[in-house]
Amino acid sequence: MNGRNLGVVWAEPFQVEITGAMKAQGNKLEIDVINLWPNRMIGDAALPAEQRVTRSNVTMDRKAKLLPSGLLGPVSLQPSQEEAK
């Protein structure tokens, strides 16, 4: 938010506190989204070993169904618990 790193969320509830980073107006929110680890491993399973990105003792079937991944939404801004009082 406005050039300030607010951390990483990788498990539910997928919420970040942005109050301290917000301005009265002209805010810019940037969200970097990455793929799920199983999806990366499924993709790698289709590649020759020397081209794979991941290394694991877990093997994935290259024909396995990919999991929904990305910014699936809905995305919303909500007042903090303190502001809601």
ChimeraX attribute file (.defattr): number of C-alpha atoms within 10 A of each C-alpha:
attribute: neighborCount
match mode: 1-to-1
recipient: residues
	/A:1	16
	/A:2	13
	/A:3	10
	/A:4	13
	/A:5	11
	/A:6	12
	/A:7	7
	/A:8	11
	/A:9	10
	/A:10	9
	/A:11	7
	/A:12	6
	/A:13	7
	/A:14	8
	/A:15	13
	/A:16	11
	/A:17	12
	/A:18	17
	/A:19	11
	/A:20	9
	/A:21	14
	/A:22	14
	/A:23	11
	/A:24	5
	/A:25	6
	/A:26	8
	/A:27	12
	/A:28	11
	/A:29	12
	/A:30	11
	/A:31	9
	/A:32	7
	/A:33	9
	/A:34	11
	/A:35	12
	/A:36	14
	/A:37	12
	/A:38	16
	/A:39	18
	/A:40	16
	/A:41	22
	/A:42	19
	/A:43	19
	/A:44	20
	/A:45	20
	/A:46	14
	/A:47	13
	/A:48	8
	/A:49	11
	/A:50	6
	/A:51	10
	/A:52	14
	/A:53	12
	/A:54	13
	/A:55	10
	/A:56	7
	/A:57	5
	/A:58	7
	/A:59	12
	/A:60	17
	/A:61	12
	/A:62	15
	/A:63	10
	/A:64	12
	/A:65	10
	/A:66	14
	/A:67	11
	/A:68	10
	/A:69	12
	/A:70	11
	/A:71	12
	/A:72	7
	/A:73	6
	/A:74	5
	/A:75	8
	/A:76	6
	/A:77	9
	/A:78	10
	/A:79	11
	/A:80	11
	/A:81	7
	/A:82	6
	/A:83	8
	/A:84	7
	/A:85	6
